[in-house]
Amino acid sequence: MIRFFILILFLLSCGHLFAQPQVIADFLVKENLSQNGKLAIIAVDTTERADDKIRGNFLFSVNGFQQNLRFTDGVAVVADPIESSTFVFFKHKNRETEIGKFYFIRKTEKGLSPYKVNALTLVLLPLIILLIAYAFKRLLVVFVAIAVIYVYLHFSKGLDVSQLIDSFFFGLRGLL
């Protein structure tokens, strides 16, 4: 009988060996509730609900620096406070998958405001700026070409700005 109780106690104490390992499926970044300039990482499930079953130490990479974060009830606090507005890349690797998220952390007098940055935005924004610069360059070239043609016609053929404006207004009157 005593052996039976010892076996039961042994099996109960080894129950954690048979439990499934905890996995962080996804996470969100928020400001810590104490508003001390630190960020809180919240473990969430696939429906983005807080997963309060997550407990223990998990390895995260914060801007390339490895940090062992202690999760309690699905929430861990990053040790280093945020001094000013900055970009932060969080990465966590599970056994099967790797999760990475890029955030812009805006610091104000009211506290920290994390904004998730889409990876597509990081590619499209510079492309749009380059496209605008290219279009402006083309527009500038066209403007210079028109100015050169106007100067040539003005000095050699007697073209005057007042004649252009009169011609424009007569054209508008013809349309009405």
C-alpha positions in Angstrom: 0.0 0.0 0.0 2.8 2.4 0.8 4.5 1.6 -2.5 1.3 2.5 -4.2 1.1 5.9 -2.6 4.8 6.5 -3.4 4.2 5.6 -7.0 1.2 8.0 -7.1 3.3 10.8 -5.6 6.1 10.1 -8.0 3.7 10.2 -11.0 2.1 13.4 -9.8 5.5 15.0 -9.3 6.5 14.0 -12.8 3.3 15.2 -14.4 5.1 18.2 -16.0 7.2 15.7 -18.0 4.1 14.5 -19.8 2.6 17.9 -20.4 2.7 19.5 -23.8 5.3 22.3 -24.1 4.0 25.8 -24.1 4.2 27.6 -27.5 3.7 31.3 -28.2 1.6 31.3 -31.4 1.7 35.1 -31.7 2.3 38.2 -29.7 1.4 41.8 -29.4 3.5 44.7 -28.0 1.9 47.2 -25.7 3.1 49.7 -23.1 3.6 48.2 -19.7 0.7 49.0 -17.3 2.9 50.8 -14.9 3.9 53.3 -17.7 7.5 53.2 -16.7 8.8 53.5 -20.3 9.0 49.7 -20.7 7.2 47.6 -23.2 5.1 44.5 -22.5 4.9 41.6 -24.8 1.5 39.8 -24.6 1.3 36.2 -25.9 -1.9 35.8 -27.9 -3.6 33.0 -29.8 -4.5 32.9 -33.4 -7.6 35.1 -32.7 -5.5 37.7 -31.0 -6.9 37.0 -27.5 -4.5 37.0 -24.6 -3.2 33.5 -23.8 -2.8 33.6 -20.1 -1.7 30.0 -19.9 1.8 31.0 -21.1 4.2 30.9 -18.2 8.0 30.6 -18.0 11.0 31.9 -19.8 11.1 32.4 -23.5 13.9 33.6 -25.7 13.2 36.8 -27.7 15.4 38.8 -30.0 14.9 42.6 -29.6 16.7 44.5 -32.3 19.1 41.7 -32.6 19.9 41.3 -28.9 18.8 38.0 -27.3 16.7 38.5 -24.2 15.2 35.8 -22.0 11.8 37.1 -21.1 9.8 35.8 -18.1 6.1 35.3 -19.0 3.5 35.4 -16.2 -0.1 34.9 -17.2 0.9 35.5 -20.9 2.7 38.8 -20.3 6.4 39.6 -20.2 8.1 43.0 -19.7 11.2 44.0 -21.7 14.0 44.9 -19.2 15.3 48.0 -21.0 13.1 51.2 -21.0 12.5 53.2 -24.2 14.3 56.5 -24.0 12.9 58.1 -27.2 10.8 57.3 -30.3 12.4 54.4 -32.1 11.9 51.4 -34.4 12.1 48.0 -32.7 12.1 44.5 -34.3 10.9 41.6 -32.1 11.5 38.0 -33.0 10.7 34.8 -31.3 11.4 31.3 -32.6 9.2 28.3 -31.7 10.1 24.7 -32.5 8.1 24.9 -35.7 7.8 28.6 -36.7 9.5 31.9 -36.3 7.5 35.1 -35.5 8.9 38.5 -36.3 7.2 41.9 -35.9 8.5 45.4 -36.6 7.1 48.3 -34.5 7.5 52.0 -34.4 7.5 53.1 -30.7 6.4 56.7 -30.3 7.3 58.2 -26.9 5.2 61.2 -25.7 4.5 62.7 -22.3 1.5 60.4 -22.0 3.6 57.3 -22.5 4.5 54.9 -25.2 2.5 54.2 -28.3 3.5 51.1 -30.3 2.5 51.1 -34.0 3.0 47.9 -36.0 4.8 48.5 -39.3 3.9 46.3 -42.2 6.9 44.9 -44.1 5.2 45.9 -47.4 5.3 49.5 -46.2 9.0 49.3 -45.7 9.4 48.4 -49.4 6.7 50.5 -50.9 7.4 53.8 -49.2 11.0 54.2 -50.6 9.7 53.1 -54.0 7.0 55.7 -54.0 9.5 58.4 -52.9 11.8 57.4 -55.7 9.0 57.4 -58.2 7.9 60.9 -57.1 11.5 62.1 -57.4 11.8 60.5 -60.9 8.5 62.1 -62.0 9.7 65.5 -60.6 13.0 65.1 -62.5 11.1 64.4 -65.7 8.7 67.3 -65.1 11.7 69.5 -64.4 13.3 68.4 -67.7 10.1 69.1 -69.6 9.8 72.5 -68.0 13.3 73.4 -68.9 12.8 72.2 -72.5 9.6 74.3 -72.8 11.4 77.3 -71.4 14.2 76.9 -73.9 11.7 76.6 -76.8 9.8 79.7 -75.5 13.0 81.8 -75.2 14.0 80.8 -78.7 10.6 81.6 -80.1 10.4 84.9 -78.1 13.7 86.3 -79.3 13.8 84.9 -82.9 10.2 84.8 -83.9 8.6 87.7 -81.9 6.5 85.5 -79.5 5.2 87.5 -76.5 3.5 86.4 -73.3 0.6 88.8 -73.8 -0.1 87.1 -77.2 -0.1 83.7 -75.6 -2.6 84.9 -72.9 -4.8 86.5 -75.5 -4.7 83.4 -77.6 -5.7 81.3 -74.6 -8.7 83.5 -73.7 -9.9 83.5 -77.3 -9.7 79.8 -77.4 -11.8 79.6 -74.2 -14.4 81.9 -75.7 -14.6 79.7 -78.8 -15.4 76.7 -76.6 -18.2 78.5 -74.8 
